[in-house]
Amino acid sequence: MWAVEQTSHVSDEDEEDSQREEQRSSADEQVDGELQTENGETSDNEHEISSPETKDEYANSEVYTAASLSLKTKEKSVKTQPLTLDWALGINQTLPVFNLLDQDSLVILYGCAHVAVIRDHTSNTQRLLQGHSGPISSLCVSEDRRWLVSADSGSENLVIVWDSFTGIPVLTLFDCHPEGGIVALALSKDSKYLATVGGGPVQRVYIWDWTNEGEGPTCQTDISPQYGCQNHILFNPADSSQLLSNSKSHVLFYTWDKGILQYTAPELSDKMFSKVVGSLSRSVFHFTGLQAFSVTLAGNLVLWESLEATTTHQHHTMKATKLIPLQKDGITALTMCDSLIVTGDVRGHIKFYDENFKLISWCNKFNLDTITSISFSKEIPVSSSPEQQEDCTPQAKQFVIRNFVVSTVSAAVVYVSGRGSLAQTVLREHQGPVHTVSCHPKQPLLATGGHDGMLRVWDYEQKVVISSRVFHDQQIQCIAYDPQGFYLAVGFCSGAVQVLDSCSLQQEEQEGVQYSQDCITHLIFSHDSSLLATADSSKAVMVFHLCEEAAGHSWKYLSKQRSHYEPVQDLLFGLDLDTRQPRLLSLGMDRRLVEYDLQNSRKDELPILSSQRVEQDGVPTCMAWYPPLTPEHFLLTASSHYKMRLFNVTTKMCRKTVLGPTYGSPVKRIQMLPPSTDGHLNSRYMAYITQDKVGLQILPLDGNPFKSSAVLCHSTAVSSLTCSYDGRYVFTAGGVDRAVFSWGISLPALEAAAALGGKDLLPFYTLLEGGRDGELFRDMEDFFYYCQLRNHGIDSMETIGVSNHIPLSEVTYGMRALGFYPTEQQLEDMQNEVKFSRYAETGNYVTHVDLQEFIKLFVNHRPVCGTSWKELCKAFQVLGAAEDGWAVITREDLLELLQTRGERMTEEELGECFTTLLGSNEEGAPPQSGRGPCDETDQFLLESELPPNFTVATFARRMLGFPISSEEVPHDQHSSSSSSPLL
């Protein structure tokens, strides 16, 4: 449960598990670095270390020697990772923002997706605290701002304690709330104790003595669901053995002693005060610890006071004694600053009250939205400043207040100076999901668009916003620069399209172009910026063209075509190799690649030039033009089966199939990086995203797993990918997490990682079960040479010389002998891949395959995941009829489907397969005289042996021989969610 965090979170699941095990095993050795004074409280200067060796080790550590918070960048060092998080754009406005330092520089802490960000606004620098695999759900800081704590709500949730001076994680709690992550955190005033609140159906509260070595929490308690979801917790500043938490309806007060944690839920209702109390938003203790305050969205303040204990062993209890109507507006933020009660409300006003709840001062001129948090600095300002403002009392005394930062629901952070109450906007980010990003083709500019209607252009070298525009009542779904960088096209969820000037973000026409009522999902310009193509959620592709008029250039609607019956996955402009005219292709979820006849298109007519099915089982996800690494030109596609395919751009023949990156989810977007001198001179590189990761791939593609690398980028999902014009950065947008990340690229690190995997066939051996010394590889050798014997004739008595090759026609039998049963289309693709592999260079066909090529064909073409129980159930639900809660296929329907659908089987093939499956035509048995592949005997056998009706269970067990136990077969297959592989 306890460990010291040593490395940041990585993307691959196997690497995650190994890192977690290393962290757990090193806990006993490194937890001695935690510091304690003689009275048990932490201290920055004097410490007790258990041994001289540990003391010397810790005294030399960076955490121990750090004296202040500094975000100054160190001298550039060699990057050891292919992708390094360089900058984080965005903020989680549901989390509080903390003021860390404001003497010489303004530093704040906030959450951004799964990363905690320490930002120095003065020097415009960031320190990114990476370690979480799920979205950060809670943040807190110590009283002295030395220790930061972050927690997430992922399936493998973590609580990490960070040193704010260095950004080094000093402690990690693993899976402390597996039932639902962490929803609230709090540190005691002396930073010795940490409280966590879980988010499960039955919430659990833990108290951790995180500065002491030990296993598990000090104490814990479960909260009854009747008190609502407790989303805020706080220690009593005067007594660390007392805490409070609140939901929207109840405030709970906790006391703990000797490992026992108890709580009370004092009554609070409208009847108590004959007034509407309202929903509770925040609660705090008075600095004396004898009182507590809660504020509501009705503008009220509830005063809680301590009642004397009736016995010496009974703790003090709290009771709601007063309901004070502070203001008419709902109060959303509450904190204590010195002896003042500070509130923030839905109108963006900040008010200061004294201990008698009298209004002392307020800030209402900052034009803010609903306030979510207020955080004061730890330094007390000088009261003799001539710029100091006066309070609103009749005496008009000078109002002395600490500097503070305010965060709002509109993703804005404002810094307010205590001297004169001057406000400065520190951050203003997207407040809605950010689904799209696009890089300028010639300048270091990044455009981002969100569902809040905000369009921003950001200089990623200087880290500043260049320009922005807000489209009111519009949601931006996609954006794209043209190849020259003159235009920026914007597609909206309403179906409208606007083409803006890339500098001013203004449109020459008064109104946008709207020829669709459905969300625009894709935007792309032609190479000469004369055409713009879009795809929408109604499966339609539209084309606009640039017209020259007397008043200037304008974009006009040309034509529209609905060529897919499933959503469009990708849209791509290309260049015809002969005519040098633009080509337009679309790839659909219906597995079809469609090319449009742009040369013969005219107003309201967009002819289809060709339409080809590119996948049989998998669903294509994206496509891109393959770099000219060979004399032959290719189109690259990726699919949901973790495969990548190369198609000839002219004939559209599948020329190669390789294993793609396998990082938990298929590749869903790819983009080629421009040529770079940093990497290998003969290599090109590709960036890609999966469901939650971003990665780099070395080209040419060959299935080598070590030529690919990926890291976790957005734990909820990645929505968009773009690359800088110089190939130095990759940018990703996270959609619902409202974050955009900038990733620095290190091609030498990528090449070094690939070199560690070995040369020739060494990387491919790792893809075989057991590796080079495993049983599968030995079987491959045996079957390879058996194919030679089979080609010469097994019954022949002549001496056969051993060869290094087998005929191309024998590949089919070798694959099936290894348990991979390719379809006829897959066999054709494999044969074409080998047959034309050297045709562009030599003009000759390849007719033989050696063992190395045979192994590569096997690992690249075989399925990554076997057939699962869930897939079988789905197939029976589609093809069969419901009967007693089961999907049933009759014997006659099954035989008819196999002979008429998909790759149809002949009667002879069908009879041979079923007799083999039923064990009556075993391989190697001597053929019976006068008996064909499927004669009357076989027909009688099929009718007598096959049951009249098939369920998924009987088909899997009896016909396919899958080892399914009775416990694995659900009573209702419709409720089955098992996805374990069966084959």
FENBEL-V897888 format. One record per backbone hydrogen bond with DSSP energy under -0.5 kcal/mol. CO is the residue of the C=O (numbers start at 1). NH is the residue of the N-H. Records with the same first field share a line. If there is no record, write none. Layout:
CO->NH + NH
//
This chain:
1->174
3->5 + 172
12->16
13->17
14->18
15->19
16->20
17->21
18->22
19->23
20->24
21->25
22->26
24->27
26->30
27->31
30->33
31->34
36->48
37->40
41->37
47->49
51->55
52->56
53->57
54->58
55->59
56->60
58->61
61->65
62->66
82->746
84->744
87->742
89->740
91->93
92->95
98->100 + 109
101->107
105->107
106->121 + 122
107->100 + 101
108->119
109->98
110->117
111->92
112->115
113->136
114->132
115->112
116->129
117->110 + 119
118->127
119->108 + 121
120->124 + 125
125->120
127->118 + 129
128->130
129->116
135->153
138->151
140->149
142->145
146->164
147->142
148->162
149->140
150->160
151->137 + 138
152->182
154->157
157->175
158->152
159->173
160->150 + 162
161->170 + 171
162->148 + 164
163->167 + 168
165->70
168->163
171->161
172->3 + 174
173->159
175->178
177->180 + 181
181->199
184->197
186->195
188->191
190->42
192->211
193->188
194->208
195->186
196->206
197->183 + 184
201->203
203->223
204->198
205->221
206->196
207->218 + 219
208->194 + 210
209->212
214->216
219->207
220->261
221->205
224->227
225->228
228->230
229->231
232->246
234->244
235->237
236->239
239->236 + 242
241->256
242->236
243->254
244->234
245->252
246->231 + 232
248->280
250->247
252->245
253->264
254->243
255->262
257->260
260->257 + 262
262->255
264->253
269->272 + 273
270->274 + 275
275->277
279->297
282->295
284->293
286->289
290->306
291->286
292->304
293->284
294->302
295->281 + 282
296->299 + 331
299->326 + 327
300->296
301->303 + 324
302->294 + 304
303->321 + 322
304->292
305->319
307->317
311->314
317->307
319->305 + 321
322->303
323->325
324->301 + 326
330->332 + 346
333->344
335->342
337->340
340->337 + 342
341->353
342->335
343->351
344->332 + 333
345->348 + 371
349->345
350->363
351->343
352->360 + 361
353->341
354->357
358->354
360->392
361->352
363->350
370->409
373->407
375->405
379->381
382->385
385->388
389->399
393->396
397->391
398->400
399->401
403->377
404->416
405->375
406->414
407->372 + 373
408->411
411->429
412->408
413->426 + 427
414->406
415->417 + 424
416->404
417->421
418->420
422->417
424->415 + 426
427->413
433->435 + 451
434->735
436->449
438->447
443->445
444->460 + 461
445->440
446->458
447->438
448->456
449->435 + 436
450->453 + 476
453->471
454->450
455->469
456->448
457->466 + 467
458->446 + 460
459->463 + 464
464->459
467->457
469->455 + 471
470->472
471->474
474->476
475->493
478->491
480->489
482->485
486->502
487->482
488->500
489->480
490->498
491->477 + 478
492->495 + 520
495->515
496->492
497->513
498->490 + 500
500->488
501->505
506->501
512->514
513->497
519->521 + 537
522->535
524->533
526->483 + 529
530->546
531->526
532->544
533->524
534->542
535->521 + 522
536->539
539->564
540->536
541->561
542->534
543->558 + 559
544->532
545->547 + 556
547->549 + 554
549->552
552->549
554->547
556->545
558->604
559->543
561->541 + 563
567->589
570->587
572->585
574->583
576->580
581->576
583->574
584->596
585->572
586->594
587->569 + 570
588->591
591->614 + 615
592->588 + 594
593->612
594->586
595->609 + 610
596->584 + 598
598->601
602->605
605->602
607->597 + 609
610->595
612->593
618->620
619->640
622->638
624->636
627->629
633->649
634->626
635->647
636->624
637->645
638->621 + 622
639->642
642->660
643->639
644->658
645->637 + 647
646->655 + 656
647->635
648->652
653->648 + 655
656->646
658->644
661->663
665->663
669->689
671->687
680->683
684->699
685->673
686->697
687->671
688->695
689->668 + 669
691->718
692->713 + 714
693->690
694->711
695->688
696->709
697->686
699->684
703->705
704->707
705->708
707->698
709->696
710->11
711->694
720->733
722->731
724->727
728->745
729->724
730->743
731->722
732->741
733->719 + 720
734->736 + 737
735->434 + 738
739->734
740->89
741->732 + 743
742->86 + 87
743->730
744->84
746->750
747->751
748->752
749->753
750->754
751->755
752->756
753->757
754->757
755->758
759->762
761->765
762->766
764->767
765->768
768->771
769->776
770->773
771->774
774->778
775->779
776->780
777->781
778->782
779->783
780->784
781->785
782->786
783->787
784->788
785->789
786->790
787->791
788->792
789->793
793->796
804->851
806->849
807->810
808->811
810->814
811->815
812->816
813->817
814->818
815->818 + 820
816->819
819->821
820->822
823->827
824->828
825->829
826->830
827->831
828->832
829->833
830->834
831->835
832->836
834->837
835->846
836->839 + 840
838->842 + 843
839->843
845->847
847->808
849->806
850->854
851->855
852->856
853->857
854->858
855->859
856->860
857->861
858->862
867->982 + 983
868->872
869->873
870->874
871->875
872->876
873->877
874->878
875->879
876->880
881->888
883->886
885->974
886->883 + 888
888->881
889->950
890->894
891->895
892->896
893->897
894->898
895->899
896->900
897->901
898->905
902->904
906->910
907->911
908->912
909->913
910->914
911->915
912->916
913->917
914->918
915->920 + 921
916->919
922->925
928->931
930->932
932->935
935->939
936->940
937->941
938->942
939->943
940->944
941->945
942->946
948->891
950->889
951->955
952->956
953->957
954->958 + 959
955->959 + 960
956->962
962->964
963->965
965->968 + 969
968->970
972->975
973->976
978->870
980->869
//
